[in-house]
Amino acid sequence: MNNLTFLPVLWPLFTGILLIFIAKRIKLQRWVSLFSSLIGIVLSMYLVFSVHSQGILTLNVGSWEAPFGIVIVADMLASLLVLTTNIIGLAILLYSFHSIGIERERHYYYPVFQFLLIGVNGAFLTGDLFNLFVFFEVMLMASYVLLVLGGTKIQLRESLKYIIVNVLSSSFFVIMVAYLYSVLGTLNMAQISQRIAEVNQPAILSVIAIGFLIVFGLKGAIFPLFQWLPGSYYAPPIPVMALFGALLTKVGIYSIFRTYTLMFYHDQGYTHTFLAWLALLTILIGVIGAIAYWDIKKIIIYNIIIAVGVIIFGISVMNEQALSGSILYLIHDMLIKAALFLLIGIMIKLCGSDDLRQMGGLIKQYPALAWTFFIAAISLAGIPPFSGFAGKLLILQGAGESGNFLGMAVVLLSSLMVLYSVMKIFMYGFWGTPKADYRSAAVPVNKMLIPAVILVAISVLYGVATEFMYPFISQAVETLLNPDIYIKAVLKE
Amino acid sequence: MKQNDLILQTVTKVAAFVILLFAVAIFLGGHYSPGGGFVGGLMTSAAIVLLLLAFDLKTVTAILPIDYKFMIGAGLLISSLTVAGGLLFGVPLMTHAYRYIDVPLLGHISLHTAVLFDLGVYLVVVGVTMTIIQTIGESE
């Protein structure tokens, strides 16, 4: 019994409920959600350190024993992701205060924000497949509201697409859960894994594995299933975009992590090869998009797809280096994508346009913004002292060890293209002669810059202190490589 | 032309009470027979919707001066407080407890904390349904 495990979900729930009651008092809402986010970070840090010292923590909700009740499982991967989510939540909240606008704030922006955090944290922490579905829905419902809130024309159009795609993929999720339940007769992830090991994954289970890949691929935007993402992420205001870009696709990736390392790992020749090809094609598509556009939002959006491909490729290799690389890269990518979205948000506010060709010379009036962006950009590409380096290096090592040289080449070349795409923003946006006097735009740049600087600073620290982080990462990988640890912790055998 | 819906309004005055009573019966019987918070809540809002059909929005808000958004909040609060009760008693969250109590008139009955959870569900369902219907009804 360990109630701490569920607190990162329960805490935002209470905050969200409280915020419903004070929806018309904006100042109070801001203070309450800020305070709650700080507590959330403390709680999740405590969770990370508890898992570090005591191993996997489980909670049998409602005192029902493991395979029969819902079990909440905090292993190292989940707790690290919960901590990252809370940090990003705080930064985006701070940014929202100055950019989301009174009208949206009055219409339940902050409560819905908290409900999104509930969904994401819950999806990371659950140990039950159907409960995962429910938390997916909590997250998606909140994201529908955030996407459409404000009701501009483009938001209405894109949220229609987004909702249709997600309703389809959610119903497919339910169908896949039904198939799995009729084959194995259980929904508890640990017991699913145990039973698949007993029957040694016959063909029907490989089919279900691919089915789950389609579901989570739709949520996480991998190669043939990504078409909804560029349009839908383009529509909402910047803080919401940052929230989506940093958190939503990553929940899909986390679910692929769970299903492909905990459950369906017996027929790797089939499932994991399939995964590897899809990952490489995802990287390719992302790269094409990222270098094609002159629209800075589009460039960063396609960079999400590239990162998804790189992380999934790491999962498909399935050895120690590649998995720890994937986890390192996943956390790095969540932080840096949020930071980049916040930064380009400031640029767009200043220039009044998201077309790179309309911008120029920002560095003369806003040097702090420019250098923060520069650091974020080279972290994204993976230049050594910064955070993207260690993860990609380990993924490359892992790929080399398993002899997948094509994959290595694609990942390396993709880094170059990522660097090119963000440097294009830097060179066209910040260098050159100013196109206008940006100071007349009356944007609270310094206040909006603070959360972005916090995120970039954390990611720089994360890159420099990889040595300090590594014990946590390797603990996470140990669980992923030996599902028995997870099963023992949950089923207590 | 103003329609005369005397029959509808008179029948509604009786039927709404019957529906409400049936909703409460279904809600309270949920533990032992089909029913529970969800259908109970739906049926309660069905009674209110019947009132809305027979009278108009203004009259119904005058009869039931409830802000349904707060009702959603209250329901969520009750349910999640029941869940969080585990923190106080040092047991896993959502652990329920029950006790047999002698209540005057009703006799020897069992009271279960799951009913509190269900009460939350009931309030949320009523709140959500009425918010949807009211919002759509008000918008031009």
Boltz contact constraints between the chains, C-beta under 6 A:
constraints:
  - contact:
      token1: [A, 1]
      token2: [B, 92]
      max_distance: 6.0
  - contact:
      token1: [A, 3]
      token2: [B, 87]
      max_distance: 6.0
  - contact:
      token1: [A, 3]
      token2: [B, 93]
      max_distance: 6.0
  - contact:
      token1: [A, 6]
      token2: [B, 93]
      max_distance: 6.0
  - contact:
      token1: [A, 13]
      token2: [B, 80]
      max_distance: 6.0
  - contact:
      token1: [A, 17]
      token2: [B, 73]
      max_distance: 6.0
  - contact:
      token1: [A, 17]
      token2: [B, 76]
      max_distance: 6.0
  - contact:
      token1: [A, 17]
      token2: [B, 77]
      max_distance: 6.0
  - contact:
      token1: [A, 20]
      token2: [B, 73]
      max_distance: 6.0
  - contact:
      token1: [A, 21]
      token2: [B, 73]
      max_distance: 6.0
  - contact:
      token1: [A, 59]
      token2: [B, 92]
      max_distance: 6.0
  - contact:
      token1: [A, 60]
      token2: [B, 92]
      max_distance: 6.0
  - contact:
      token1: [A, 61]
      token2: [B, 93]
      max_distance: 6.0
  - contact:
      token1: [A, 61]
      token2: [B, 94]
      max_distance: 6.0
  - contact:
      token1: [A, 62]
      token2: [B, 94]
      max_distance: 6.0
  - contact:
      token1: [A, 62]
      token2: [B, 95]
      max_distance: 6.0
  - contact:
      token1: [A, 63]
      token2: [B, 92]
      max_distance: 6.0
  - contact:
      token1: [A, 63]
      token2: [B, 95]
      max_distance: 6.0
